[in-house]
Amino acid sequence: MEAFLLQLFIFLAAAAISVPIAKKLGLGSVLGYLMAGIVIGPFGAALIHDVEAIMHFTEFGVVMMLFLVGLELKPSLLWQLRTPILGFGGAQVLISSVFIWGIAVVFLPWQQALAIGLVLSLSSTAIVLQTLQEKSKMKTEAGQSVFAVLLFQDLAVIPMLAILPLLATLTISGGAHHDSVLFDISTLPNYIQILVTISAIVFVLMAGKFACRPIFRTIANTGVREIFVAAALGLVIGTSLLMMTVGLSPALGAFLAGVVLADNEFRHELESDIEPFKGLLLGIFFISIGASLNFTLISDSFLLILGLTYGLMAIKGLVLLLVSVVFKISKQERSLFAIALAQGGEFAFVLFQLTKTSGVLSIEVIEPLISAVAISMFLAPVMFVIHEKMSRKPNKKPVEATKDVIEKGDHKVILAGFGRLGTDIGRFLISAGIKPVILDHDANNVSLLRKLGFEVYYGDATRLDLLESAGAATAELLVITLGDTESAKQLVALVKKHYPQLKIVVNAHDREAAFEFMDLDIEHIYRETLGTALNMGQAAMKQLGVDPYEVHRLKQIFYKKDVEMMPELYKLRCEEEKYIVLYQKHHEHLEELMKLDHNENLMALDKAWTAKNPAL
């Protein structure tokens, strides 16, 4: 236990020191993690030793990342992306594999050359997505194209896992070893294996579609957040275990579960609960990659590994440029598309391990290739930094070229609270063509409103991680209609601290609540009872026979004077006597104004709706 805690402390301390330094230097967090791994690894300070065991554990960070990627992909969106996924991704994997196979077959048997071509055609999903998100490139044309290729690559791992053992030409020492979680399906007849695998996939789809919603709703109704976190982690782990049991990639299972739950109202809550675990495990995974670099081997075979690394990145870069030209990616985006995917991927470590245990490749062939892949992954963030600096001057054209993509991908409004007031505001905005991200903390309310066709998500809007996953960093406006004033104030303070660009519109239950929001420097405050009170008063006067236009005039005058009165009352809210005197003075003036001749107040009527006082 002490040894484990010591290793964990070393990893966390290394990350805490290296990442801020790397970010300060403009290198990105991924490069910081990789450098930390080199420093604490066997060939640095030698603070950690069993790197491979740690890497197996932290590979679960990749699994979690793919689950979160799946959550962002609604099945409808996935279908819309079928052309770039199959086109960009299929072309890149196929052409890269053929190119690398064509070179490797000169030195190795064709089976081994083909295995190397397939494995090296993959890129690093973890590094690329992390870097694109940090640099706000995910919504650009190149970012979307890169994402499509990575998605195809992750799916391509599955047939590769099935194909690679068929290429075996070497004798396996010690016999085959199976580490299936529950049972080894390889002992079953082939048709039974296929049936079991298909059944597992169907089970994940059906459970995600029909079972998860009522389960998470029940958990949400308990109001115990840690149980929801446990259920979220249990979902990812359970799906991964099931996929591993039937011989599939746990990453594919997690991705599949995420896609199925993408339309679920608990999507944002799941995302915000899993994000911290994913980030931590991915960070340790990158550290372990840095620590796994065998500098003894690299120094002994420096020219060979240097040539492999350069050849790998050059071949994939050229293939990607070709794909970008064929599929008509804009010229200013092609270089980013090629650079982003030119490295090897984390699945290479898994697949090369499979080729060793299956008798496809020898350890003498695998070790230099793994070093080349690790170095290429280390160079990937550096290439991003170089590209960013080289393309900084001609920045206007890329922004113009990707403007439509960014606008289509972002929600500009977040609506926090979808109760009696929020529902009407949401209906009004949606009817006007503005579709907000809607958050509500009542699971039953969310379920009912989704049946009515609203895009509502379960979650506590006062949580920073949930706001982040809902898009607060890129949104323009936050509308707060929470029932609890204290929660609303907490949300306002949170947003002002972390998202100062976000404009805020908030409702207040009464005059006192409005004063509290004015203390927070909120400009747009609306008392939810004022409008209803004036409408009801208007209806009452009509029922008493007062002329409808006269009623409307009186309503507008009252509204205007009440708005003008709020800042003055706000200044005296802590001095009761002065407050009462000022209130009575304003009220008397209002009565006199409303009794004046109709014609004398046309100007007041015409200008009444333009009142700009913050507390309405």
C-alpha positions as CSV (number, residue, x, y, z in Angstrom):
1,M,0.0,0.0,0.0
2,E,2.8,2.4,0.9
3,A,4.6,1.7,-2.4
4,F,1.4,2.4,-4.4
5,L,0.8,5.6,-2.5
6,L,4.4,6.7,-3.1
7,Q,4.2,6.0,-6.8
8,L,0.9,7.9,-7.0
9,F,2.4,10.8,-5.2
10,I,5.4,10.9,-7.6
11,F,3.1,10.9,-10.6
12,L,0.8,13.6,-9.2
13,A,3.7,15.8,-8.0
14,A,5.4,15.5,-11.4
15,A,2.2,16.5,-13.2
16,A,1.6,19.4,-10.8
17,I,5.1,20.8,-11.5
18,S,5.6,20.1,-15.2
19,V,2.2,21.0,-16.7
20,P,2.1,24.6,-15.4
21,I,5.7,25.1,-16.7
22,A,4.8,23.6,-20.1
23,K,1.6,25.7,-20.3
24,K,3.6,28.8,-19.3
25,L,6.0,28.1,-22.2
26,G,3.1,27.7,-24.6
27,L,3.8,23.9,-25.1
28,G,0.5,22.5,-23.9
29,S,-0.3,20.1,-21.0
30,V,0.3,16.9,-23.0
31,L,4.0,17.8,-23.7
32,G,4.3,18.7,-20.0
33,Y,3.1,15.2,-19.0
34,L,5.5,13.6,-21.5
35,M,8.5,15.5,-20.1
36,A,7.5,14.7,-16.6
37,G,7.5,11.0,-17.5
38,I,11.0,11.3,-18.9
39,V,12.3,13.0,-15.8
40,I,10.8,10.5,-13.3
41,G,11.2,7.4,-15.5
42,P,13.8,4.6,-15.4
43,F,16.2,6.7,-17.7
44,G,15.7,9.9,-15.7
45,A,15.6,10.1,-12.0
46,A,14.4,6.5,-11.8
47,L,11.7,7.3,-9.4
48,I,9.3,4.8,-11.0
49,H,10.2,1.3,-12.4
50,D,7.2,-0.8,-13.4
51,V,6.0,1.5,-16.2
52,E,4.2,-1.2,-18.1
53,A,1.9,-2.1,-15.2
54,I,1.1,1.6,-14.6
55,M,0.4,2.1,-18.3
56,H,-2.1,-0.8,-18.3
57,F,-4.0,0.9,-15.5
58,T,-3.9,4.4,-17.0
59,E,-5.1,3.1,-20.4
60,F,-8.5,3.3,-18.8
61,G,-8.2,7.1,-19.3
62,V,-8.4,6.5,-23.0
63,V,-11.5,4.4,-22.5
64,M,-13.1,7.2,-20.5
65,M,-12.2,9.7,-23.1
66,L,-13.9,7.7,-25.8
67,F,-17.0,7.4,-23.7
68,L,-17.1,11.2,-23.4
69,V,-16.5,11.5,-27.2
70,G,-19.5,9.1,-27.7
71,L,-21.6,11.3,-25.4
72,E,-21.0,14.2,-27.8
73,L,-22.1,12.2,-30.8
74,K,-25.8,11.8,-31.1
75,P,-26.7,8.9,-33.4
76,S,-28.3,11.4,-35.8
77,L,-25.0,13.4,-35.9
78,L,-23.0,10.2,-36.3
79,W,-25.1,9.4,-39.4
80,Q,-24.6,12.9,-40.7
81,L,-20.8,12.4,-40.4
82,R,-20.8,9.0,-42.2
83,T,-19.2,10.5,-45.3
84,P,-16.2,12.2,-43.6
85,I,-15.8,9.2,-41.2
86,L,-15.7,6.6,-44.0
87,G,-14.1,8.9,-46.6
88,F,-11.4,10.7,-44.6
89,G,-10.8,8.0,-42.1
90,G,-11.1,5.0,-44.5
91,A,-8.8,6.6,-47.1
92,Q,-6.2,7.6,-44.5
93,V,-6.0,4.1,-42.8
94,L,-6.1,2.2,-46.1
95,I,-3.5,4.3,-47.9
96,S,-1.2,4.7,-44.9
97,S,-1.3,0.9,-44.3
98,V,-0.5,0.2,-48.0
99,F,2.4,2.7,-48.1
100,I,4.0,1.4,-44.9
101,W,3.4,-2.3,-45.9
102,G,5.1,-1.6,-49.3
103,I,8.2,-0.3,-47.5
104,A,8.3,-2.9,-44.7
105,V,7.8,-5.9,-47.1
106,V,11.3,-5.2,-48.5
107,F,12.8,-6.2,-45.2
108,L,10.2,-8.5,-43.6
109,P,7.7,-11.3,-44.6
110,W,4.5,-9.8,-46.0
111,Q,2.5,-10.9,-43.0
112,Q,4.7,-9.0,-40.6
113,A,4.9,-6.0,-43.0
114,L,1.1,-5.9,-43.2
115,A,0.8,-6.1,-39.4
116,I,3.2,-3.2,-39.0
117,G,1.3,-1.2,-41.7
118,L,-2.0,-1.6,-39.9
119,V,-0.7,-0.7,-36.5
120,L,1.3,2.3,-37.6
121,S,-1.7,3.7,-39.6
122,L,-3.3,4.7,-36.3
123,S,-2.9,8.1,-34.6
124,S,-3.1,9.2,-31.0
125,T,-6.7,9.9,-30.2
126,A,-5.8,11.0,-26.6
127,I,-3.0,13.5,-27.6
128,V,-4.7,14.9,-30.7
129,L,-8.2,15.5,-29.1
130,Q,-6.6,16.9,-25.9
131,T,-4.4,19.3,-27.9
132,L,-7.2,20.4,-30.2
133,Q,-9.5,21.1,-27.3
134,E,-6.8,23.1,-25.5
135,K,-6.2,25.2,-28.6
136,S,-9.9,25.6,-29.4
137,K,-9.5,23.9,-32.8
138,M,-12.2,21.2,-32.4
139,K,-14.9,23.2,-34.2
140,T,-12.7,24.3,-37.1
141,E,-12.9,22.5,-40.5
142,A,-9.6,20.8,-39.9
143,G,-10.7,19.8,-36.3
144,Q,-13.9,18.2,-37.5
145,S,-12.0,16.3,-40.3
146,V,-9.4,15.2,-37.8
147,F,-12.1,14.0,-35.4
148,A,-13.7,12.0,-38.3
149,V,-10.4,10.3,-39.0
150,L,-9.8,9.5,-35.3
151,L,-13.3,8.1,-35.0
152,F,-12.7,5.7,-38.0
153,Q,-9.4,4.7,-36.5
154,D,-10.9,3.8,-33.2
155,L,-13.5,1.7,-34.9
156,A,-10.8,0.1,-37.2
157,V,-9.0,-1.2,-34.1
158,I,-11.8,-3.8,-33.8
159,P,-11.2,-5.6,-37.1
160,M,-7.4,-5.2,-36.5
161,L,-7.7,-7.2,-33.3
162,A,-9.4,-10.0,-35.3
163,I,-7.0,-9.8,-38.3
164,L,-3.6,-9.6,-36.6
165,P,-3.6,-13.1,-35.0
166,L,-4.3,-14.6,-38.5
167,L,-0.9,-13.2,-39.7
168,A,1.1,-15.3,-37.2
169,T,4.2,-16.9,-38.6
170,L,6.3,-17.3,-35.4
171,T,6.2,-19.9,-32.7
172,I,4.7,-18.5,-29.5
173,S,6.9,-19.3,-26.5
174,G,5.1,-20.5,-23.4
175,G,1.8,-21.0,-25.2
176,A,-1.1,-18.6,-25.6
177,H,-2.2,-16.7,-22.7
178,H,-5.7,-15.4,-22.4
179,D,-6.7,-12.8,-19.8
180,S,-10.4,-12.6,-20.4
181,V,-12.3,-11.1,-17.5
182,L,-15.0,-13.7,-17.0
183,F,-14.4,-16.5,-19.5
184,D,-12.4,-17.2,-22.6
185,I,-14.8,-17.2,-25.6
186,S,-11.9,-18.3,-27.9
187,T,-12.6,-21.9,-26.7
188,L,-16.1,-21.7,-28.2
189,P,-16.9,-22.6,-31.8
190,N,-16.5,-19.7,-34.3
191,Y,-20.3,-19.2,-34.9
192,I,-20.9,-19.1,-31.1
193,Q,-18.2,-16.5,-30.7
194,I,-19.8,-14.3,-33.3
195,L,-23.2,-14.8,-31.7
196,V,-21.9,-13.9,-28.3
197,T,-20.1,-10.8,-29.6
198,I,-23.2,-9.5,-31.4
199,S,-25.4,-10.2,-28.4
200,A,-23.0,-8.2,-26.2
201,I,-23.2,-5.2,-28.6
202,V,-27.0,-5.5,-28.8
203,F,-27.2,-5.6,-25.0
204,V,-25.2,-2.4,-24.7
205,L,-27.4,-0.7,-27.2
206,M,-30.7,-1.9,-25.6
207,A,-29.5,-1.2,-22.0
208,G,-28.4,2.3,-23.0
209,K,-31.7,3.0,-24.8
210,F,-34.2,1.7,-22.4
211,A,-32.6,0.8,-19.0
212,C,-30.2,3.7,-18.2
213,R,-32.8,6.5,-18.2
214,P,-35.0,5.1,-15.4
215,I,-32.0,3.9,-13.5
216,F,-30.3,7.3,-13.5
217,R,-33.6,9.1,-12.9
218,T,-34.1,7.0,-9.7
219,I,-30.5,7.8,-8.6
220,A,-30.9,11.5,-9.4
221,N,-34.1,11.6,-7.2
222,T,-32.0,10.5,-4.2
223,G,-30.1,13.8,-4.4
224,V,-26.9,12.1,-3.4
225,R,-24.2,13.2,-5.9
226,E,-21.6,10.5,-5.0
227,I,-24.1,7.8,-6.0
228,F,-24.5,9.4,-9.4
229,V,-20.7,9.5,-9.8
230,A,-20.5,5.8,-8.8
231,A,-23.2,4.9,-11.3
232,A,-21.4,6.8,-14.1
233,L,-18.1,5.1,-13.4
234,G,-19.9,1.8,-13.0
235,L,-21.5,2.2,-16.5
236,V,-18.1,2.8,-18.2
237,I,-16.3,0.1,-16.3
238,G,-19.1,-2.4,-16.8
239,T,-19.4,-1.8,-20.5
240,S,-15.6,-2.1,-20.8
241,L,-15.6,-5.4,-18.9
242,L,-18.3,-6.8,-21.1
243,M,-16.5,-5.8,-24.3
244,M,-13.2,-7.3,-23.1
245,T,-15.0,-10.5,-22.1
246,V,-16.2,-11.0,-25.7
247,G,-12.8,-10.2,-27.1
248,L,-13.6,-6.6,-28.2
249,S,-11.8,-3.3,-27.4
250,P,-13.0,-1.8,-24.1
251,A,-12.6,1.6,-25.8
252,L,-15.1,0.6,-28.4
253,G,-17.6,-0.5,-25.8
254,A,-17.2,2.8,-23.9
255,F,-17.6,4.7,-27.1
256,L,-20.7,2.7,-28.0
257,A,-22.3,3.3,-24.6
258,G,-21.6,7.1,-25.0
259,V,-23.2,7.3,-28.4
260,V,-26.3,5.5,-27.1
261,L,-26.6,7.9,-24.2
262,A,-25.9,11.0,-26.3
263,D,-29.7,11.8,-26.4
264,N,-30.2,11.2,-22.7
265,E,-31.1,14.0,-20.4
266,F,-28.4,13.0,-18.0
267,R,-25.7,13.4,-20.6
268,H,-24.1,16.6,-19.2
269,E,-24.2,15.3,-15.7
270,L,-22.4,12.1,-16.8
271,E,-19.9,14.1,-18.7
272,S,-19.1,16.4,-15.8
273,D,-18.8,13.5,-13.3
274,I,-16.4,11.4,-15.5
275,E,-14.3,14.3,-16.8
276,P,-12.1,14.6,-13.7
277,F,-11.3,10.9,-13.6
278,K,-10.6,10.9,-17.4
279,G,-8.3,13.9,-17.2
280,L,-6.3,12.4,-14.3
281,L,-5.9,9.0,-15.8
282,L,-5.0,10.5,-19.2
283,G,-2.4,12.6,-17.6
284,I,-0.8,9.7,-15.9
285,F,-1.1,7.7,-19.2
286,F,1.0,10.4,-20.9
287,I,3.5,10.4,-18.1
288,S,3.9,6.6,-18.4
289,I,4.5,7.0,-22.2
290,G,7.3,9.5,-21.5
291,A,8.7,7.1,-18.9
292,S,8.5,4.1,-21.3
293,L,11.0,5.6,-23.7
294,N,14.0,3.2,-23.7
295,F,16.9,5.6,-24.1
296,T,19.4,2.7,-24.0
297,L,17.8,1.2,-27.1
298,I,17.4,4.6,-28.7
299,S,21.1,5.4,-28.1
300,D,22.3,2.0,-29.4
301,S,20.0,2.2,-32.5
302,F,19.8,6.0,-32.8
303,L,19.9,6.2,-36.6
304,L,17.4,3.3,-37.1
305,I,14.8,4.8,-34.6
306,L,15.3,8.3,-36.0
307,G,14.7,7.0,-39.5
308,L,11.6,5.0,-38.4
309,T,10.2,8.1,-36.6
310,Y,10.9,10.5,-39.5
311,G,9.6,8.0,-42.0
312,L,6.4,7.3,-40.1
313,M,5.5,11.0,-39.7
314,A,6.6,11.9,-43.3
315,I,4.6,9.0,-44.9
316,K,1.4,9.7,-42.8
317,G,1.8,13.5,-43.3
318,L,2.0,13.1,-47.1
319,V,-1.0,10.7,-47.1
320,L,-3.0,13.1,-45.0
321,L,-2.2,16.0,-47.4
322,L,-3.3,13.8,-50.3
323,V,-6.6,13.0,-48.5
324,S,-7.2,16.6,-47.7
325,V,-6.7,17.6,-51.4
326,V,-9.0,14.7,-52.6
327,F,-11.7,15.6,-50.1
328,K,-11.4,19.4,-50.8
329,I,-10.4,20.6,-47.3
330,S,-9.7,24.3,-47.6
331,K,-6.0,25.1,-48.3
332,Q,-5.4,27.0,-45.0
333,E,-6.6,24.0,-43.0
334,R,-4.7,21.2,-44.8
335,S,-1.4,21.7,-42.9
336,L,-3.2,21.4,-39.5
337,F,-5.1,18.3,-40.7
338,A,-1.8,16.6,-41.8
339,I,0.3,17.6,-38.7
340,A,-2.4,16.6,-36.2
341,L,-2.5,13.0,-37.3
342,A,1.1,12.3,-38.5
343,Q,2.1,10.5,-35.2
344,G,1.6,7.0,-34.0
345,G,-1.2,6.1,-31.6
346,E,-1.6,4.7,-28.1
347,F,-3.4,1.7,-29.5
348,A,0.0,0.7,-31.1
349,F,1.2,-0.3,-27.6
350,V,-1.9,-2.6,-27.3
351,L,-1.7,-4.0,-30.8
352,F,2.1,-4.6,-30.8
353,Q,1.6,-6.5,-27.5
354,L,-1.0,-8.6,-29.3
355,T,1.4,-9.3,-32.2
356,K,4.0,-10.5,-29.8
357,T,1.7,-12.9,-27.9
358,S,0.1,-14.1,-31.1
359,G,3.5,-14.9,-32.8
360,V,3.1,-12.2,-35.5
361,L,6.2,-10.0,-34.7
362,S,9.3,-10.7,-32.7
363,I,10.5,-8.6,-29.8
364,E,13.5,-7.4,-31.9
365,V,11.1,-5.9,-34.4
366,I,8.6,-4.5,-31.9
367,E,10.9,-2.6,-29.6
368,P,12.3,-0.1,-32.2
369,L,8.9,0.4,-33.6
370,I,7.4,1.1,-30.1
371,S,10.2,3.6,-29.5
372,A,9.5,5.3,-32.8
373,V,5.8,5.5,-32.0
374,A,6.5,7.0,-28.5
375,I,8.9,9.6,-29.9
376,S,6.3,10.5,-32.6
377,M,3.7,11.0,-29.9
378,F,6.1,13.1,-28.0
379,L,6.7,15.3,-31.1
380,A,3.0,15.7,-31.8
381,P,2.4,18.6,-29.3
382,V,5.6,20.2,-30.5
383,M,4.4,20.1,-34.1
384,F,1.1,21.8,-33.0
385,V,3.1,24.6,-31.4
386,I,5.3,25.0,-34.5
387,H,2.3,25.1,-36.7
388,E,0.5,27.6,-34.5
389,K,3.4,30.0,-34.6
390,M,3.9,29.6,-38.3
391,S,0.2,30.2,-39.1
392,R,-0.2,33.1,-36.6
393,K,0.1,35.9,-39.2
394,P,-2.4,34.8,-41.8
395,N,-5.0,34.3,-39.1
396,K,-8.0,36.1,-40.6
397,K,-8.7,33.8,-43.5
398,P,-8.9,30.6,-41.5
399,V,-11.3,32.2,-39.1
400,E,-13.5,33.4,-42.0
401,A,-13.4,29.9,-43.6
402,T,-14.5,28.2,-40.4
403,K,-17.0,30.7,-39.1
404,D,-20.0,28.7,-40.3
405,V,-18.7,25.5,-38.7
406,I,-18.2,27.2,-35.3
407,E,-21.7,28.8,-35.3
408,K,-23.4,25.6,-36.2
409,G,-21.7,23.7,-33.4
410,D,-22.2,26.1,-30.5
411,H,-25.2,27.0,-28.4
412,K,-25.1,30.7,-27.7
413,V,-27.6,30.6,-24.7
414,I,-27.6,28.5,-21.5
415,L,-30.9,28.4,-19.6
416,A,-30.4,27.4,-16.0
417,G,-33.7,26.3,-14.4
418,F,-36.7,25.0,-16.3
419,G,-39.5,25.4,-13.8
420,R,-42.7,27.5,-14.2
421,L,-40.8,30.6,-15.4
422,G,-38.0,28.9,-17.3
423,T,-40.4,26.7,-19.3
424,D,-42.2,29.8,-20.7
425,I,-38.9,31.6,-21.4
426,G,-37.6,28.4,-23.1
427,R,-40.7,28.1,-25.3
428,F,-40.4,31.8,-26.3
429,L,-36.7,31.5,-27.2
430,I,-37.2,28.2,-29.1
431,S,-40.2,29.6,-31.0
432,A,-38.0,32.6,-32.0
433,G,-35.4,30.2,-33.4
434,I,-32.9,30.4,-30.5
435,K,-32.2,26.9,-29.1
436,P,-30.6,27.1,-25.6
437,V,-28.8,24.4,-23.6
438,I,-31.3,23.9,-20.8
439,L,-30.2,22.6,-17.4
440,D,-32.6,21.6,-14.6
441,H,-32.0,19.7,-11.3
442,D,-35.4,18.0,-11.1
443,A,-35.1,14.5,-12.7
444,N,-38.9,14.1,-13.0
445,N,-39.4,17.5,-14.5
446,V,-36.6,16.8,-17.0
447,S,-38.1,13.5,-18.0
448,L,-41.6,15.1,-18.6
449,L,-40.2,18.1,-20.5
450,R,-38.2,15.9,-22.8
451,K,-41.3,13.9,-23.7
452,L,-42.8,17.3,-24.7
453,G,-40.0,17.8,-27.1
454,F,-37.6,20.1,-25.1
455,E,-33.9,19.5,-25.1
456,V,-33.4,19.5,-21.4
457,Y,-30.5,18.0,-19.4
458,Y,-30.3,16.9,-15.8
459,G,-27.7,18.6,-13.6
460,D,-26.9,21.2,-11.0
461,A,-26.1,24.4,-12.9
462,T,-24.1,25.8,-10.0
463,R,-21.4,23.2,-10.7
464,L,-18.4,24.6,-12.7
465,D,-17.8,21.3,-14.5
466,L,-21.4,21.0,-15.7
467,L,-21.3,24.6,-17.0
468,E,-18.1,23.8,-18.8
469,S,-19.6,20.7,-20.5
470,A,-22.7,22.7,-21.4
471,G,-20.6,25.2,-23.3
472,A,-20.2,28.2,-21.0
473,A,-16.8,28.9,-22.4
474,T,-18.2,29.7,-25.9
475,A,-21.8,30.8,-25.0
476,E,-22.8,34.4,-25.1
477,L,-25.7,34.5,-22.6
478,L,-26.8,32.8,-19.4
479,V,-30.5,33.1,-18.4
480,I,-31.0,32.2,-14.7
481,T,-34.5,31.2,-13.6
482,L,-33.6,29.0,-10.6
483,G,-36.2,28.9,-7.8
484,D,-33.7,29.4,-5.0
485,T,-32.1,32.9,-4.7
486,E,-29.0,31.6,-2.9
487,S,-28.4,29.1,-5.7
488,A,-28.8,31.8,-8.3
489,K,-26.4,34.1,-6.5
490,Q,-23.9,31.2,-6.2
491,L,-24.2,30.7,-10.0
492,V,-23.8,34.4,-10.7
493,A,-20.6,34.5,-8.7
494,L,-19.3,31.3,-10.3
495,V,-19.9,32.7,-13.8
496,K,-18.4,36.1,-13.1
497,K,-15.3,34.5,-11.9
498,H,-14.7,31.8,-14.6
499,Y,-16.7,33.1,-17.6
500,P,-16.6,36.9,-17.5
501,Q,-17.6,37.2,-21.1
502,L,-21.0,35.6,-20.4
503,K,-23.8,38.1,-20.2
504,I,-26.3,37.3,-17.4
505,V,-30.1,37.7,-17.3
506,V,-31.6,36.7,-13.9
507,N,-35.1,36.5,-12.4
508,A,-35.8,37.7,-8.8
509,H,-38.7,36.5,-6.7
510,D,-39.3,39.9,-5.2
511,R,-37.9,43.4,-4.6
512,E,-35.5,42.1,-1.9
513,A,-34.1,39.4,-4.1
514,A,-33.6,42.0,-6.9
515,F,-31.5,44.1,-4.4
516,E,-29.3,41.1,-3.7
517,F,-28.6,40.7,-7.4
518,M,-27.9,44.4,-7.7
519,D,-25.2,43.9,-5.0
520,L,-23.6,41.5,-7.5
521,D,-23.5,44.1,-10.3
522,I,-26.1,42.3,-12.4
523,E,-27.6,44.7,-15.0
524,H,-30.5,42.7,-16.2
525,I,-32.8,41.6,-13.3
526,Y,-36.4,40.8,-13.8
527,R,-38.9,40.3,-10.9
528,E,-41.0,37.3,-12.0
529,T,-44.2,38.6,-10.2
530,L,-44.2,42.1,-11.7
531,G,-45.3,41.2,-15.2
532,T,-47.9,38.8,-14.0
533,A,-49.3,41.3,-11.5
534,L,-49.6,44.0,-14.1
535,N,-51.3,41.6,-16.5
536,M,-53.8,40.5,-13.9
537,G,-54.4,44.2,-12.9
538,Q,-55.0,45.0,-16.5
539,A,-57.5,42.2,-16.9
540,A,-59.3,43.3,-13.7
541,M,-59.6,46.9,-14.9
542,K,-61.0,45.7,-18.2
543,Q,-63.6,43.6,-16.4
544,L,-64.6,46.8,-14.5
545,G,-65.4,48.5,-17.8
546,V,-62.3,50.8,-18.1
547,D,-61.3,51.5,-21.7
548,P,-58.7,48.9,-22.9
549,Y,-56.3,51.6,-24.3
550,E,-56.6,53.6,-21.1
551,V,-55.8,50.4,-19.1
552,H,-52.7,49.8,-21.3
553,R,-51.6,53.4,-20.9
554,L,-51.9,53.1,-17.1
555,K,-50.0,49.8,-17.1
556,Q,-47.1,51.2,-19.0
557,I,-46.8,54.3,-16.8
558,F,-46.8,52.2,-13.7
559,Y,-44.2,49.9,-15.2
560,K,-41.9,52.8,-16.1
561,K,-42.1,54.6,-12.7
562,D,-41.5,51.3,-10.8
563,V,-38.4,50.7,-12.9
564,E,-37.1,54.3,-12.2
565,M,-37.8,53.9,-8.5
566,M,-35.6,50.8,-8.0
567,P,-32.1,52.3,-8.0
568,E,-33.1,55.0,-5.5
569,L,-34.7,52.4,-3.2
570,Y,-31.6,50.2,-3.6
571,K,-29.4,52.9,-2.2
572,L,-31.6,53.3,0.9
573,R,-32.5,49.6,1.5
574,C,-30.6,49.5,4.8
575,E,-32.1,52.7,6.2
576,E,-35.7,51.8,6.9
577,E,-37.1,55.2,7.7
578,K,-35.6,56.9,4.7
579,Y,-36.6,53.9,2.6
580,I,-40.3,54.2,3.7
581,V,-40.4,58.0,3.1
582,L,-38.9,57.6,-0.4
583,Y,-41.3,54.8,-1.2
584,Q,-44.4,56.8,-0.1
585,K,-43.1,59.8,-2.1
586,H,-42.8,57.8,-5.3
587,H,-46.1,56.2,-4.8
588,E,-47.9,59.5,-4.3
589,H,-46.2,60.8,-7.5
590,L,-47.3,57.8,-9.4
591,E,-50.9,58.2,-8.3
592,E,-50.9,61.9,-9.5
593,L,-49.3,61.0,-12.8
594,M,-51.8,58.3,-13.6
595,K,-54.7,60.7,-12.8
596,L,-53.5,63.3,-15.3
597,D,-55.3,63.8,-18.6
598,H,-54.6,61.1,-21.2
599,N,-53.2,63.5,-23.8
600,E,-50.7,64.9,-21.4
601,N,-49.1,61.6,-21.0
602,L,-48.7,60.3,-24.5
603,M,-44.9,60.9,-24.3
604,A,-44.7,58.9,-21.1
605,L,-46.7,56.1,-22.7
606,D,-44.5,56.2,-25.8
607,K,-41.3,56.0,-23.8
608,A,-42.5,53.7,-21.1
609,W,-41.2,50.5,-22.7
610,T,-37.6,51.9,-23.1
611,A,-36.9,52.0,-19.4
612,K,-33.3,50.8,-18.8
613,N,-33.1,50.3,-15.0
614,P,-31.5,47.0,-14.2
615,A,-34.2,45.7,-11.8
616,L,-37.5,45.5,-13.6
